[in-house]
Each structure stands twice: as structure tokens, then as C-alpha cells.
Amino acid sequence: MESVQRVNAGVNARSLASLLELRQRNAFWFGCCCSGGLAGRPNSLNYYFLYRGAGSTQISPGTQRGQYQEDPAQINPWLYPQNRLIGCHVLFSSPTETALACLAVDPAMMLLVVGVLMFIITFCGCVGSLRENICLLQFFCISLTVIFMLQLAAGVLGFIFSDKARGKVTELVNNAIVHYRDDIDLQNLIDFGQKEFGCCGAVSYTDWSMNMYFNCTAKNPSLERCAVPFSCCITTQEKVEVINTMCGQGVQVVEYIEAGDVIHTNGCIDKVVDWIHSNLFLMGGIAVGLAIPQLVGILLSQILINQIKDQIELQNYNNKHRADPWR
């Protein structure tokens, strides 16, 4: 009996090591950015599926050494048939495709890219003005000009082709809904937007069915099936100590009017468009506030470049005539 227990402990240790190795190999594929999926959410369903899909091996009394047998007490029969399929999907899915899909809607990555570009441009402008370097100043001036022209073109095209722009924004929001659980930063951003604007989903609250956790098909084993995030729920002004995160449970299968008593049924795209229409002066002020510093930077950098060139020409002229005293 004691030898069987030692063998059982060794098998459990090897099983745990293999599970940890499998988790590390697939954490990037599940979560894309280490803040979601397996790495950041060990209690989520995907980790549970991966654990069950890998198989919990136990040695029962009477089993020979080296022969492994799954303990039925460790397996949930409701979840078990789907576990193998999910594990195979994770192992054979393309990590590059998943990573690119997550990075496209990752707010942290977007802010990081914008911050790096701003640092490079402002660094060139600062060093170029201090050292009177024409190359750095020209790079600073051209970069500001390109950014200003892109912003202007985006504003004009967005106004002219408003329907296509709205379709692109809807596609972007739907993509963010699909990857809602993959990145904690994206999840917090969506929850913040839905709370502030009092909306749910891109066009309607049923858009959340595109997410694998909230999908409303009968084959979905998730406990959040046919639900919506708690940020869609209608909250009162009274402060509560504990937030009911399951307030949107099953709202996708009830009538529209009945769902409106619990959650916000309007989509966030319509809410944002209505907010822009009612705050046109504010949006215009923001646009002018962004354009003025860029135009001033372009103008000042060009003036400084011309002054440096004049000084260089004057110095060359003086040096040339100083070498020939008869002129």
C-alpha cells in the first residue's frame, strides 16, 4: 500500500509538471498578451477545459506500475465531452493569427505605439533645436506635417463616407467583443464605455453572442451562456458593497422589453453618435486644440531651419572673403 502511494505521488508530480508545461506553451495562444486567458485568469473556463482536456491521472489500488487510469470522480461528465475538442483547437490553432487579432484591439499596445512615436518625434525636435541640426529639425517638421495631413484626411473622409466609417467602427467593436476575455485592459475599456454611455454591445445587446463565453448556442458549455457583462446592467444611484456580476444572466433569450428592465439594450455605436451630435462644439474645440500645437510646431521648426541656413550662408561668405583680403 505504501509503495502504491509513492507511485501515486510520483505520477501526480509528473502530471502536474506536464500540465504546467502545457499551460506555459498555450498561455500566449489563449490570452495573447499575458494579461488575459490562461496566464491572467487561472480560474476561468479555458484553464478548466485545458486541465480537464489534459486528463487527471490517478492510480487506483491494483493498477500495475506504469499503467494510468483516469479517476471518474475527478471528471465532470457535463463538461468532459467538449474538453478534448477545445484542447485540440488550442493546440492546432495558429498563434500568429490569434496574436494579431488581439493586438489589433489591445488598448495598451495602441498607447504604447503612440507613445513611442511621440517620443521619437519630440526627441528629434528637441535635440535638433538645441544642436541646430537641420536634419533632425526637418524630420520633426515633416513628421508633424504628415500627422496633421492624416488627421485632416481622416476627418474629411469620415464626414464624407460616414456610412463606411460607421461600418468600420462597428467591425472594430465587434472584434473587441470577440476578444473581451482575452485581455484585461480591453475588458476594462469595454466595461468603462458601456457604463459611461449606458449601452450594451456594438449595435444591440445580442452582439455579445459573438463572444465564446456569452454565445447563446445550445452547445456552449460556459456558465455565462446567453448572458452579457455586468457593465450592461442598469444600476441605481445607491452605493452597494458587492456588485452583482451575474445580473445579465440569460437576458439574450428573453423578450426585448423584458431585457430592457435589467440591462441597457441600445448599442454603443448609436449612443456614441448621438453624444457626438449633441456635443459638436466640444468636438470642434478638441480638434482645434489638437491642430494648433501641430501647426505652431511646423511653423517654428521651419523658421528655425531657415535661420540656421542663413547663418551657415553668412558664415561661409565671411570665411570666403576673409581668405581673400583684396575683395
PyMOL commands that set and color helices and strands:
alter all, ss='L'
color gray80, all
select helices_A, chain A and resi 2-31+37-40+45-54+72-74+80-92+95-103+107-131+134-160+162-178+184-197+205-210+230-232+251-253+256-260+268-278+280-323
alter helices_A, ss='H'
color red, helices_A
select strands_A, chain A and resi 57-58+69-70
alter strands_A, ss='S'
color yellow, strands_A
deselect
rebuild
show_as cartoon
